[in-house]
């Protein structure tokens, strides 16, 4: 399996370099001294959704660049109070390209790896402007604790929340979410194709979407990377109620010891 991982790494380094030369629309290598704020916004918690247990903050304690990687690291911060006077015991990071880079159609990819644990909810996704879910949401990679799979999903008018347009992509034996992978979506007016490490994992056509509602993917989307803690999706899988909603004690211990991280090598959009 080590050979498999090294081979995939070589293939995707080559593919990313080739794409940059040919048809790159957006590329982030995270090789700067700090986050490039001409490309990225750092979100700060306003309204907490999905019963998540973290506040998003703009802090180097949860968002940093190290050795050419973006690191998003949830942190235990008992009694943190947001500007809205809400109390949290975890803080974390979320960045987006809203208003700085948005695109309609193309291939969006990221090379990343993440810690697994019941209640850890890192994600790589794209979202349109305007009212949700009418704006359209493409979830390229989400994981909520089970290291053997990641999920892809689409949300839009008539298909949101526990959407019917979702799929679990299982890794080959001996491979899991804690290793480096390239997660991609190729999006057009006719279909949306998800892939992991170059292998197609889920295809949704316009006709399939329109069985449920309007195809909400003809408008520009911006890119989001975030790391949530707890909430409805993890809880739906692990049924853990304590010590936090959707978060096990083992996961709390991982966060307290700094073991919970999502590392992002690069983000790429090609046409």
C-alpha positions, 0 to 999 in steps of 0.5 A: 500500500505504500507503493500505491500511495507514492504512485498516487502522489507522483501522478497528482503532482504531475497532473497539478503541474500540467494543469497549472501550465495549460488551463489553470483558473485558480491555484493556491499552493499555501507556500506563502508566509501566511494566508494570502488574504487577496484570495481567502476570507477568514470566517468568524462565527456569527450564526452557528449552524447544524448544532456544531460545537465550535466557534470559527475565529481568525487566529493563528492557533487554528489557522496557519501555514507550515512547510507549504501546507495550510493547517486547520486545527480545532482547539479546546478553549473552554468558555470561549464567548463569541461576539454574539455572546454565545459560549463554546468550548472549541474554536476552529478555522474556516476560510472561503474565496467569496467575492475574491474568486468564484467560478461557474463550471470546471474542475475543483480539486484539493490535495489534503489529509485529515485526522479521523475521530468521532465528531471531527467534521472537516470539509472541502466544498463550494457554495453559491451566493444568495439564500441557501439552499437555492444558491446550490452547494457542492460537498466534495469531501466530508468526513465525520469520524469513520476513516474508511469513507468520505461523503459527497453531496449536493444541496439545492431547492428540494434536495437539502439537509438529509439530501437524497443526492449523497454518496459514501466513497469507500477507500481501498483496503489499507487506505483511509482518510488520514492519508493524502488524497486528491478530492475533485469535482468536475462540474458542468451544465449537464452533470457533476462528477466526483472523484477521489485520487483520479477514480470517479466515485459519484456522478449526478446528472442534471436530469437526476437533480431535476427529479427533486428540484431546480438544478442549482449549479449554473451560477458561480460558486466560491471555495470553502475549507473548514473544520467543524466539531460535532453537530448534526451530521457527526451525531447522526452517525455516532449517536454520541450525546456526551461530553458534547453533541456528536463528539466522543471523549476520545475525540476531545482528548485528540483535540486537547493534545493537538492531534486533530488537524486537516492539512491542505497541500494545494487547491486547484481550479481548471477549465 
